[in-house]
Amino acid sequence: MRLLRSTAAECEAMAAAHAQAFAAGWREDEFEDLLEGEGIYGFLAADETGPLGVILCRVAAGEMEVLTLGVAPAARRRGVARALIAVALPAARDLAAEAAFLEVAIDNEPAIALYAALGFRKAGLRKAYYDRGPEGFMDALVMRLDLNAAAA
Ligand SMILES: CC(C)(COP(=O)(O)OP(=O)(O)OC[C@H]1O[C@@H](n2cnc3c(N)ncnc32)[C@H](O)[C@@H]1OP(=O)(O)O)[C@@H](O)C(=O)NCCC(=O)NCCS
């Protein structure tokens, strides 16, 4: 598996990975626009079969936020997400972030297990954060990692 720091050249593959991971994936031009934003960076995981996963983060005011993280279903439970976070955290430190945080739907057990395994801890709850259309609204858990204390 290769991990590539995202540039415009990776956006097509990032969109392809994202589309596999999420029902409503982000388009290539959305990734291009986001990557031009202040403090935004990402990584693409790929192998000889093609794109496997993607992470996009933003650092602002000393905090890194995970904007999105997704792995193609066929590539899950092989350490792809763990590897993407493992490169994203030092990159956040390089941009002077002291903590990382993210929101995750309270029913997303795989993602909560992943973040907990990597040292993220529950830091809050945002009620009715995700609009799931006819299914209604879903709360989000806010999870946080102290980058000064983390070993990664
Ligand atoms: C959540 C997600 C990114 C995990 O990606 P992944 O590449 O399969 O995760 P990894 O293989 O790196 O898993 C690392 C650890 O996370 C935990 N984990 C990951 N998936 C899990 C699952 N389905 N059930 C329980 N624990 C899980 C485990 O501790 C795992 O370590 P282990 O395999 O040694 O037990 C992936 O399932 C995904 O893309 N889901 C859909 C999109 C999504 O929900 N993104 C997160 C939004 S906040």
The ligand as a Gaussian input file, in Angstrom:
#p B3LYP/6-31G(d) Opt

LIG

0 1
 C      -14.416000       3.417000       9.725000
 C      -13.495000       3.008000       8.578000
 C      -12.804000       4.268000       8.026000
 C      -12.422000       2.034000       9.106000
 O      -11.487000       1.774000       8.054000
 P      -10.588000       0.448000       8.040000
 O       -9.487000       0.666000       7.055000
 O      -11.438000      -0.744000       7.855000
 O       -9.993000       0.428000       9.532000
 P       -8.651000      -0.316000      10.000000
 O       -8.520000      -1.620000       9.275000
 O       -7.500000       0.627000       9.907000
 O       -9.023000      -0.615000      11.536000
 C       -8.204000      -0.186000      12.590000
 C       -8.904000      -0.533000      13.896000
 O      -10.180000       0.135000      14.005000
 C      -11.141000      -0.721000      14.628000
 N      -12.171000      -1.100000      13.645000
 C      -12.216000      -0.782000      12.333000
 N      -13.331000      -1.274000      11.758000
 C      -14.014000      -1.925000      12.734000
 C      -15.232000      -2.651000      12.761000
 N      -15.982000      -2.814000      11.651000
 N      -15.636000      -3.181000      13.943000
 C      -14.898000      -3.026000      15.046000
 N      -13.698000      -2.362000      15.086000
 C      -13.277000      -1.819000      13.951000
 C      -10.355000      -1.945000      15.076000
 O       -9.799000      -1.646000      16.351000
 C       -9.252000      -1.998000      14.024000
 O       -8.123000      -2.711000      14.424000
 P       -8.079000      -4.315000      14.178000
 O       -8.508000      -4.567000      12.759000
 O       -6.643000      -4.642000      14.444000
 O       -9.040000      -4.907000      15.149000
 C      -14.287000       2.271000       7.433000
 O      -15.088000       1.264000       8.021000
 C      -15.168000       3.189000       6.603000
 O      -14.707000       3.790000       5.627000
 N      -16.460000       3.300000       6.964000
 C      -17.421000       4.108000       6.189000
 C      -17.102000       5.571000       6.245000
 C      -17.031000       6.082000       7.671000
 O      -17.860000       5.760000       8.501000
 N      -16.023000       6.936000       7.932000
 C      -15.824000       7.557000       9.239000
 C      -16.715000       8.743000       9.372000
 S      -16.394000       9.605000      10.899000

